[in-house]
C-alpha cells in the first residue's frame, strides 16, 4: 500500500507531518520571530492539541517531528519546508532565514519513515510550502513573493517535470511588506477540487483567470474578517473534500462555507495561529492524500 504521495489539496488526508510546539516556542523571542501581541506560548501549546484531536478523529496517521528545544519555533509550521509527491519528497528552501535548518530536519524524518527524497532546492532558490497549491495532480502553482522566487520554480520544474508535473509561478503583491508572511495559501484555500475559499483582491490576476477557466467556484471571504484575523480566516485545511478545519471566531466566513455544504470544524487559535502568522494548513504537511 502506498504510504506517501500528495498531489491534490482536498482528497482524504491519510498521513500528515506535524510537529508539536514545545520548548522552542516557550523560549521564542516574539520580536525576533515576528509574533504579535496575541502571543502566549503556554496557551498556544494548549490550543495546538485542539487541532491534533481533529486530525486524529479523522483517522489520519500523524508522523511527528520532535521539538528537542532546537530553537526552531516556526518549525511547527511543517507545511513550508518540504513537499511530498507520489515519487517522493522535495526539500524546499526557506525565504525566512531563521527557518533555514528546517528542510534538513524534514529530510531526516522522511528517511526514517521510508519516504525517498527526490532532491533539495539549493543556491538562490526559494520556495515555501505555503506558497504552493495543486490545481490538479499534474499542475503545481507557486506564489512568487518574499518567500518564494523564480529560481525556486525553475528548480522545482527540474525535479518534478520528469514525474509529469508542471510548476507555474505567479507574482504576489507586496501587501504588508517583507517581514509579514503573505503566502499564496493566505489568499486561496481549496475546499474541494472545484470549490475554493478566496480573498480575490490579493490573488494574481492571471491565476484568478486560470482558476475561472478550470471551472473552479470561488467563495469570496469577507474582507472584515480577513483583516481582523490577519488573513487567517482564509487558512482552512481540508481533512477530506468539503470537511475542513479552521480557527474559530470568524462566523461570517464559516457560514459562507456551510452555505456551500462544507462541514466546518473549529479550534481556538488566537495565541497559536493569529499570533504566529500560521493556521491549520501551515501546521500540517500532508504526506498522503487519496480517495
QUISUL-V261502 format. One record per pair of residues at least 24 apart in sequence whose ideal C-beta (glycine too) atoms are under 10 Angstrom apart, sorted by the first residue. I is the first residue (numbers start at 1). J is the second residue. If there is no record, write none. Layout:
[[I | J] [I | J]]
//
This chain:
[[1 | 288] [1 | 290] [2 | 86] [2 | 288] [2 | 290] [3 | 61] [3 | 63] [3 | 113] [3 | 114] [3 | 115] [3 | 287] [3 | 288] [4 | 63] [4 | 84] [4 | 85] [4 | 86] [4 | 87] [4 | 88] [4 | 89] [4 | 110] [4 | 113] [4 | 114] [4 | 115] [4 | 116] [4 | 286] [4 | 287] [4 | 288] [5 | 84] [5 | 85] [5 | 86] [5 | 87] [5 | 88] [5 | 115] [5 | 137] [5 | 286] [5 | 287] [5 | 288] [5 | 289] [5 | 290] [6 | 83] [6 | 84] [6 | 85] [6 | 86] [6 | 89] [6 | 134] [6 | 137] [6 | 285] [6 | 286] [6 | 287] [6 | 288] [6 | 289] [6 | 290] [7 | 83] [7 | 84] [7 | 85] [7 | 86] [7 | 87] [7 | 134] [7 | 136] [7 | 137] [7 | 138] [7 | 139] [7 | 140] [7 | 160] [7 | 163] [7 | 164] [7 | 165] [7 | 289] [7 | 290] [8 | 134] [8 | 135] [8 | 136] [8 | 137] [8 | 190] [8 | 193] [8 | 238] [8 | 241] [8 | 286] [8 | 289] [8 | 290] [8 | 291] [9 | 132] [9 | 133] [9 | 134] [9 | 135] [9 | 136] [9 | 185] [9 | 188] [9 | 189] [9 | 190] [9 | 191] [9 | 192] [9 | 193] [9 | 196] [9 | 237] [9 | 238] [9 | 241] [9 | 281] [9 | 286] [9 | 289] [10 | 134] [10 | 189] [10 | 190] [10 | 191] [10 | 192] [10 | 193] [10 | 194] [10 | 195] [10 | 196] [10 | 237] [10 | 238] [10 | 239] [10 | 240] [10 | 241] [10 | 242] [10 | 243] [10 | 244] [10 | 286] [10 | 289] [11 | 134] [11 | 137] [11 | 192] [11 | 193] [11 | 238] [11 | 240] [11 | 241] [11 | 286] [11 | 288] [11 | 289] [11 | 290] [11 | 291] [12 | 58] [12 | 59] [12 | 60] [12 | 238] [12 | 239] [12 | 240] [12 | 241] [12 | 243] [12 | 286] [12 | 288] [12 | 289] [12 | 290] [12 | 291] [13 | 55] [13 | 58] [13 | 59] [13 | 60] [13 | 61] [13 | 237] [13 | 238] [13 | 239] [13 | 240] [13 | 243] [13 | 284] [13 | 286] [13 | 287] [13 | 288] [13 | 289] [13 | 290] [14 | 58] [14 | 59] [14 | 60] [14 | 61] [14 | 240] [14 | 286] [14 | 287] [14 | 288] [14 | 289] [14 | 290] [15 | 60] [15 | 61] [15 | 62] [15 | 63] [15 | 84] [15 | 113] [15 | 115] [15 | 286] [15 | 287] [15 | 288] [15 | 289] [15 | 290] [16 | 55] [16 | 58] [16 | 60] [16 | 61] [16 | 62] [16 | 63] [16 | 64] [16 | 78] [16 | 79] [16 | 84] [16 | 237] [16 | 239] [16 | 283] [16 | 284] [16 | 285] [16 | 286] [16 | 287] [16 | 288] [16 | 289] [17 | 62] [17 | 63] [17 | 64] [17 | 65] [17 | 78] [17 | 79] [17 | 81] [17 | 82] [17 | 84] [17 | 89] [17 | 106] [17 | 109] [17 | 110] [17 | 113] [17 | 115] [17 | 284] [17 | 285] [17 | 286] [17 | 287] [18 | 48] [18 | 51] [18 | 52] [18 | 55] [18 | 60] [18 | 62] [18 | 63] [18 | 64] [18 | 65] [18 | 76] [18 | 77] [18 | 78] [18 | 79] [18 | 283] [18 | 284] [18 | 285] [19 | 48] [19 | 62] [19 | 63] [19 | 64] [19 | 65] [19 | 66] [19 | 67] [19 | 72] [19 | 74] [19 | 75] [19 | 76] [19 | 77] [19 | 78] [19 | 102] [19 | 105] [19 | 106] [19 | 109] [19 | 283] [19 | 285] [20 | 45] [20 | 48] [20 | 49] [20 | 51] [20 | 52] [20 | 62] [20 | 64] [20 | 65] [20 | 66] [20 | 67] [20 | 76] [20 | 283] [21 | 45] [21 | 47] [21 | 48] [21 | 67] [21 | 73] [21 | 74] [21 | 75] [21 | 76] [21 | 77] [21 | 272] [21 | 276] [21 | 283] [22 | 48] [22 | 66] [22 | 67] [22 | 68] [22 | 69] [22 | 70] [22 | 73] [22 | 76] [23 | 67] [23 | 68] [23 | 69] [23 | 70] [23 | 71] [23 | 73] [24 | 67] [24 | 68] [24 | 69] [24 | 70] [24 | 71] [24 | 72] [24 | 73] [24 | 74] [24 | 75] [24 | 76] [25 | 67] [25 | 69] [25 | 72] [25 | 73] [25 | 74] [25 | 75] [25 | 76] [25 | 272] [25 | 276] [26 | 67] [26 | 69] [26 | 73] [27 | 69] [27 | 71] [27 | 73] [28 | 71] [28 | 72] [28 | 73] [28 | 74] [28 | 276] [29 | 73] [30 | 73] [30 | 275] [30 | 276] [32 | 73] [32 | 98] [33 | 73] [33 | 74] [33 | 96] [33 | 98] [33 | 99] [33 | 275] [33 | 276] [33 | 277] [34 | 74] [34 | 96] [34 | 98] [34 | 179] [34 | 180] [34 | 181] [34 | 276] [34 | 277] [35 | 73] [35 | 74] [35 | 271] [35 | 274] [35 | 275] [35 | 276] [35 | 277] [36 | 230] [36 | 274] [36 | 275] [36 | 276] [36 | 277] [37 | 274] [37 | 275] [38 | 230] [38 | 269] [38 | 270] [38 | 271] [38 | 272] [38 | 273] [38 | 274] [38 | 275] [38 | 276] [39 | 270] [39 | 271] [39 | 272] [39 | 274] [39 | 275] [39 | 276] [40 | 270] [40 | 271] [40 | 272] [40 | 275] [41 | 73] [41 | 271] [41 | 272] [41 | 275] [41 | 276] [42 | 271] [43 | 268] [43 | 270] [43 | 271] [43 | 272] [43 | 275] [44 | 73] [44 | 76] [44 | 268] [44 | 269] [44 | 270] [44 | 271] [44 | 272] [44 | 273] [44 | 275] [44 | 276] [45 | 76] [45 | 271] [45 | 272] [46 | 268] [46 | 271] [46 | 272] [47 | 247] [47 | 267] [47 | 268] [47 | 269] [47 | 270] [47 | 271] [47 | 272] [47 | 273] [47 | 275] [48 | 76] [48 | 267] [48 | 269] [48 | 271] [48 | 272] [48 | 273] [48 | 283] [49 | 267] [50 | 245] [50 | 247] [50 | 248] [50 | 265] [50 | 266] [50 | 267] [50 | 268] [50 | 269] [50 | 272] [50 | 280] [51 | 237] [51 | 245] [51 | 247] [51 | 265] [51 | 267] [51 | 268] [51 | 269] [51 | 272] [51 | 273] [51 | 279] [51 | 280] [51 | 283] [51 | 284] [52 | 267] [52 | 283] [52 | 284] [53 | 265] [53 | 267] [54 | 237] [54 | 239] [54 | 244] [54 | 245] [54 | 265] [54 | 266] [54 | 267] [54 | 280] [55 | 237] [55 | 239] [55 | 245] [55 | 280] [55 | 283] [55 | 284] [57 | 239] [57 | 265] [58 | 238] [58 | 239] [58 | 240] [58 | 243] [58 | 245] [58 | 265] [59 | 239] [59 | 240] [60 | 239] [60 | 240] [60 | 284] [60 | 286] [60 | 287] [60 | 288] [60 | 289] [61 | 287] [61 | 288] [62 | 284] [62 | 287] [63 | 109] [63 | 110] [63 | 112] [63 | 113] [63 | 115] [63 | 285] [63 | 287] [63 | 288] [64 | 109] [65 | 102] [65 | 105] [65 | 106] [65 | 108] [65 | 109] [65 | 285] [66 | 105] [66 | 109] [70 | 101] [70 | 102] [70 | 105] [71 | 98] [71 | 101] [72 | 98] [72 | 99] [72 | 100] [72 | 101] [72 | 102] [72 | 105] [73 | 98] [73 | 99] [73 | 276] [74 | 98] [74 | 99] [74 | 102] [74 | 181] [74 | 276] [74 | 277] [74 | 278] [74 | 282] [75 | 99] [75 | 101] [75 | 102] [75 | 105] [75 | 106] [76 | 272] [76 | 276] [76 | 278] [76 | 282] [76 | 283] [77 | 102] [77 | 128] [77 | 129] [77 | 130] [77 | 181] [77 | 273] [77 | 276] [77 | 277] [77 | 278] [77 | 279] [77 | 281] [77 | 282] [77 | 283] [77 | 284] [77 | 285] [78 | 102] [78 | 105] [78 | 106] [78 | 109] [78 | 129] [78 | 278] [78 | 282] [78 | 283] [78 | 284] [78 | 285] [78 | 286] [78 | 287] [79 | 128] [79 | 129] [79 | 130] [79 | 131] [79 | 132] [79 | 183] [79 | 185] [79 | 237] [79 | 278] [79 | 279] [79 | 280] [79 | 281] [79 | 282] [79 | 283] [79 | 284] [79 | 285] [79 | 286] [80 | 106] [80 | 127] [80 | 128] [80 | 129] [80 | 130] [80 | 131] [80 | 132] [80 | 147] [80 | 148] [80 | 181] [80 | 183] [80 | 185] [80 | 278] [80 | 282] [80 | 285] [81 | 105] [81 | 106] [81 | 107] [81 | 127] [81 | 128] [81 | 129] [81 | 285] [82 | 106] [82 | 107] [82 | 109] [82 | 110] [82 | 115] [82 | 117] [82 | 120] [82 | 129] [82 | 285] [82 | 287] [83 | 118] [83 | 121] [83 | 127] [83 | 128] [83 | 129] [83 | 132] [83 | 134] [83 | 140] [83 | 156] [83 | 159] [83 | 160] [83 | 285] [83 | 286] [84 | 110] [84 | 115] [84 | 117] [84 | 118] [84 | 129] [84 | 285] [84 | 286] [84 | 287] [84 | 288] [84 | 289] [85 | 118] [85 | 134] [85 | 137] [85 | 140] [85 | 159] [85 | 160] [85 | 163] [85 | 164] [85 | 165] [86 | 137] [86 | 163] [86 | 164] [86 | 165] [86 | 288] [86 | 290] [87 | 116] [87 | 118] [87 | 159] [87 | 160] [87 | 162] [87 | 163] [87 | 164] [87 | 165] [88 | 115] [88 | 116] [88 | 117] [88 | 118] [88 | 119] [88 | 159] [88 | 163] [89 | 113] [89 | 115] [89 | 116] [89 | 117] [89 | 118] [89 | 119] [89 | 120] [89 | 285] [89 | 287] [90 | 117] [90 | 118] [90 | 119] [90 | 120] [90 | 121] [90 | 127] [90 | 129] [90 | 155] [90 | 156] [90 | 159] [90 | 160] [91 | 117] [91 | 118] [91 | 119] [91 | 120] [91 | 121] [91 | 122] [91 | 159] [92 | 120] [92 | 121] [92 | 125] [92 | 126] [92 | 127] [92 | 128] [92 | 129] [92 | 131] [92 | 132] [92 | 147] [92 | 148] [92 | 152] [92 | 155] [92 | 156] [93 | 120] [93 | 121] [93 | 122] [93 | 123] [93 | 124] [93 | 125] [93 | 126] [93 | 127] [93 | 128] [93 | 148] [93 | 149] [93 | 151] [93 | 152] [93 | 155] [94 | 121] [94 | 126] [94 | 127] [94 | 128] [94 | 129] [94 | 147] [94 | 148] [95 | 126] [95 | 127] [95 | 128] [95 | 130] [95 | 131] [95 | 145] [95 | 146] [95 | 147] [95 | 148] [95 | 149] [95 | 152] [95 | 178] [95 | 181] [95 | 183] [96 | 126] [96 | 128] [96 | 146] [96 | 147] [96 | 179] [96 | 181] [99 | 128] [99 | 147] [102 | 128] [106 | 285] [109 | 287] [110 | 287] [113 | 287] [115 | 287] [115 | 288] [118 | 159] [118 | 160] [118 | 162] [118 | 163] [119 | 155] [119 | 156] [119 | 158] [119 | 159] [119 | 160] [120 | 155] [120 | 159] [121 | 148] [121 | 151] [121 | 152] [121 | 154] [121 | 155] [121 | 156] [121 | 158] [121 | 159] [122 | 151] [122 | 155] [123 | 151] [123 | 152] [123 | 155] [124 | 149] [124 | 150] [124 | 151] [124 | 152] [124 | 155] [125 | 149] [125 | 150] [125 | 151] [125 | 152] [125 | 153] [125 | 154] [125 | 155] [125 | 156] [125 | 158] [126 | 150] [126 | 151] [126 | 152] [126 | 153] [126 | 155] [127 | 151] [127 | 152] [127 | 153] [127 | 155] [127 | 156] [127 | 167] [127 | 169] [128 | 152] [128 | 181] [128 | 183] [128 | 184] [128 | 185] [128 | 282] [129 | 183] [129 | 184] [129 | 185] [129 | 281] [129 | 282] [129 | 285] [129 | 286] [130 | 181] [130 | 182] [130 | 183] [130 | 184] [130 | 185] [130 | 186] [130 | 235] [130 | 277] [130 | 278] [130 | 279] [130 | 281] [130 | 282] [131 | 169] [131 | 170] [131 | 172] [131 | 182] [131 | 183] [131 | 184] [131 | 185] [131 | 186] [132 | 156] [132 | 167] [132 | 183] [132 | 184] [132 | 185] [133 | 170] [133 | 183] [133 | 184] [133 | 185] [133 | 188] [133 | 189] [133 | 190] [133 | 196] [133 | 207] [133 | 211] [134 | 165] [134 | 190] [134 | 193] [134 | 289] [135 | 166] [135 | 168] [135 | 190] [135 | 193] [135 | 207] [135 | 210] [135 | 211] [135 | 214] [135 | 216] [136 | 193] [136 | 214] [137 | 164] [137 | 165] [137 | 193] [138 | 163] [138 | 164] [138 | 165] [138 | 166] [139 | 165] [139 | 166] [139 | 167] [139 | 168] [139 | 210] [139 | 214] [140 | 165] [140 | 166] [140 | 167] [140 | 168] [140 | 169] [141 | 166] [141 | 167] [141 | 168] [141 | 169] [141 | 170] [141 | 184] [141 | 188] [141 | 204] [141 | 207] [141 | 210] [141 | 211] [142 | 167] [142 | 168] [142 | 169] [142 | 170] [142 | 172] [142 | 184] [143 | 169] [143 | 170] [143 | 171] [143 | 172] [143 | 173] [143 | 182] [143 | 183] [143 | 184] [143 | 185] [143 | 186] [143 | 187] [143 | 188] [143 | 202] [143 | 203] [143 | 204] [143 | 207] [144 | 169] [144 | 170] [144 | 171] [144 | 172] [144 | 184] [144 | 204] [145 | 170] [145 | 171] [145 | 172] [145 | 173] [145 | 174] [145 | 175] [145 | 178] [145 | 180] [145 | 181] [145 | 182] [145 | 183] [145 | 184] [145 | 186] [145 | 204] [146 | 172] [146 | 174] [146 | 175] [146 | 177] [146 | 178] [146 | 179] [146 | 180] [146 | 181] [146 | 182] [146 | 183] [147 | 172] [147 | 178] [147 | 181] [147 | 182] [147 | 183] [147 | 184] [148 | 172] [148 | 183] [148 | 184] [168 | 206] [168 | 207] [168 | 210] [169 | 204] [169 | 207] [170 | 203] [170 | 204] [170 | 205] [170 | 206] [170 | 207] [170 | 208] [170 | 210] [171 | 204] [171 | 205] [171 | 206] [171 | 207] [172 | 202] [172 | 203] [172 | 204] [172 | 207] [173 | 201] [173 | 202] [173 | 203] [173 | 204] [175 | 201] [175 | 202] [175 | 231] [176 | 230] [176 | 231] [179 | 277] [180 | 230] [180 | 231] [180 | 277] [181 | 230] [181 | 231] [181 | 276] [181 | 277] [181 | 278] [181 | 282] [182 | 231] [182 | 277] [183 | 231] [183 | 235] [183 | 277] [183 | 278] [183 | 281] [183 | 282] [185 | 231] [185 | 234] [185 | 235] [185 | 236] [185 | 237] [185 | 278] [185 | 279] [185 | 281] [185 | 282] [186 | 226] [186 | 230] [186 | 231] [186 | 232] [186 | 234] [186 | 235] [186 | 277] [186 | 278] [186 | 279] [186 | 281] [186 | 282] [187 | 221] [187 | 226] [187 | 231] [187 | 234] [188 | 216] [188 | 218] [188 | 221] [188 | 234] [189 | 219] [189 | 221] [189 | 233] [189 | 234] [189 | 235] [189 | 236] [189 | 237] [189 | 238] [189 | 244] [189 | 246] [189 | 253] [189 | 257] [189 | 279] [189 | 280] [189 | 281] [190 | 216] [190 | 236] [190 | 237] [190 | 238] [190 | 241] [190 | 244] [190 | 281] [191 | 217] [191 | 219] [191 | 236] [191 | 237] [191 | 238] [191 | 241] [191 | 242] [191 | 243] [191 | 244] [191 | 257] [191 | 260] [191 | 261] [191 | 262] [191 | 263] [191 | 264] [192 | 216] [192 | 217] [192 | 238] [192 | 240] [192 | 241] [192 | 242] [192 | 243] [192 | 244] [192 | 260] [192 | 261] [192 | 262] [193 | 241] [194 | 241] [195 | 219] [195 | 238] [195 | 241] [195 | 242] [195 | 257] [195 | 260] [195 | 261] [195 | 262] [196 | 234] [196 | 236] [197 | 221] [197 | 233] [197 | 234] [197 | 235] [197 | 236] [197 | 244] [197 | 246] [197 | 253] [197 | 256] [197 | 257] [197 | 260] [197 | 262] [198 | 234] [199 | 223] [199 | 225] [199 | 226] [199 | 227] [199 | 231] [199 | 233] [199 | 234] [201 | 226] [202 | 226] [202 | 231] [202 | 234] [217 | 260] [219 | 253] [219 | 256] [219 | 257] [219 | 259] [219 | 260] [219 | 262] [220 | 256] [221 | 250] [221 | 252] [221 | 253] [221 | 256] [221 | 257] [222 | 250] [222 | 251] [222 | 252] [222 | 253] [222 | 255] [222 | 256] [224 | 250] [224 | 252] [224 | 253] [225 | 249] [225 | 250] [225 | 251] [225 | 252] [225 | 253] [225 | 254] [225 | 256] [226 | 250] [226 | 253] [228 | 274] [229 | 253] [229 | 269] [229 | 270] [229 | 273] [229 | 274] [229 | 279] [230 | 273] [230 | 274] [230 | 275] [230 | 276] [230 | 277] [230 | 278] [230 | 279] [231 | 274] [231 | 277] [231 | 279] [232 | 269] [232 | 270] [232 | 273] [232 | 274] [232 | 276] [232 | 277] [232 | 278] [232 | 279] [232 | 280] [232 | 281] [232 | 282] [233 | 274] [233 | 279] [234 | 279] [234 | 281] [235 | 269] [235 | 273] [235 | 274] [235 | 277] [235 | 278] [235 | 279] [235 | 280] [235 | 281] [235 | 282] [235 | 283] [236 | 262] [236 | 264] [236 | 279] [236 | 280] [236 | 281] [237 | 265] [237 | 279] [237 | 280] [237 | 281] [237 | 282] [237 | 283] [237 | 284] [237 | 286] [238 | 262] [238 | 263] [238 | 280] [238 | 281] [238 | 286] [238 | 289] [239 | 263] [239 | 265] [239 | 280] [239 | 284] [239 | 286] [239 | 289] [240 | 289] [240 | 291] [241 | 291] [244 | 280] [244 | 281] [245 | 269] [245 | 279] [245 | 280] [245 | 281] [245 | 283] [245 | 284] [246 | 273] [246 | 279] [246 | 280] [246 | 281] [247 | 272] [247 | 273] [247 | 274] [247 | 279] [247 | 280] [249 | 274]]
//
